[in-house]
Amino acid sequence: MQMTDNPTRAGFAAIIGAPNAGKSTLVNQLVGRKVSIVTHKVQTTRFQVRGVAIVARTQIVLVDTPGVFAPRRRLDRAMVAAAWAGADDADVIVHVVDAPAQSLVFAGKAKGQDARSGQDVDRVIEGLRNADRKAVLALNKIDGMKREELFVITQTLFESGVYDEVFMISALKGDGTQALGEHLAKSMPEGPWLYPEDQIADLPERLLAAEVTREKLFLRVHDELPYNAMVETETWEEHRDGSVKIDQAIILDAERHKPIVVGKGGAVIKEIGQKAREELQDQLGRKVHLFLRVIVKPGWQEQRGRYTSIGLDFEA
């Protein structure tokens, strides 16, 4: 889209941060539609997902990246590499920080996931410093926090020297996100829009379908199932009536996890399929026939093809 009276702007904003900081929720909020899956499970986002937000005459391509954390396995390393690759290519970097967790860190009271979140914040700061990049600090989940707590977090993090702006937000409720979006719009370079006006995401439909099902899987069994489960769209058949038939495989690493996903009498996988089908019909705007099967492939995380299919670097 290009108009003549005032110049248009377009560019990329990378959303980085620790797992579960609220990056995907923020991207969805800024786009105004769901483009990235959100679950209770840490490290849900595995590759770069691009959501397209429009603010006045500016198109902001929001790159939702995997969390920055301490990698232990090949999949972890590939995810962290994808996060930094998204930041390297961006016009603006937004570092989303879980404010309540960071407040506990600074108070010396953080434990478990909150403590790991604080360590991951330090990793992001170190990465920004090494890359000689400045970032916008987005303190998220501020609901119910005291002004004094937020001031301490802001002051302490700004002493690192890697931030040039700060925004207090609730990505879930939308508080403060409009101001953040307007700031990002002003930071984009002048130029024609990169995507059609009605496009809200840059994600192939087959991959979108797999991500929707993976979200429903983790929302249903996140307490019992490791995060390394995968969903793969095997076939995609277009029908003359406009509907689509989708066959997907839920790939697990161990046989003991299969009964958890299937459930008694197939009840769990049926529920997962129903919820995924309902959302896909809403996302695609047409009738969806979704068929799921569960297969066990020990060591799938060491198979190169699993990485290239979703844009991850196997050698990271």
CORZIGI-V76986 format. One line per field, one symbol per residue. phi: phi as a letter, one per 30 degrees, with the letter a starting at -180 (. if undefined). A space follows every 50 residues. Layout:
phi->???
This chain:
phi->.bccdbddbaacbdcbldeidjddddeddddjbdbbdbbdddhddcbdcc ccccbhcccccdcdcddcaddcbededddddddddddeccdbcccdbdde dddddddicdbhddddddddddddeddddddhccbddcdcideiddeddd ddddddddddiccbbbbcbbddcjdiddddddddddddddlddcbeeccc acbeeddeddddddddddddbddccddddbbbddbbcdcddjdbcbcbcc cccbddddddddidiidddddeddddddddddddiadbccbcbcbcbeie dccedddddciccdcd
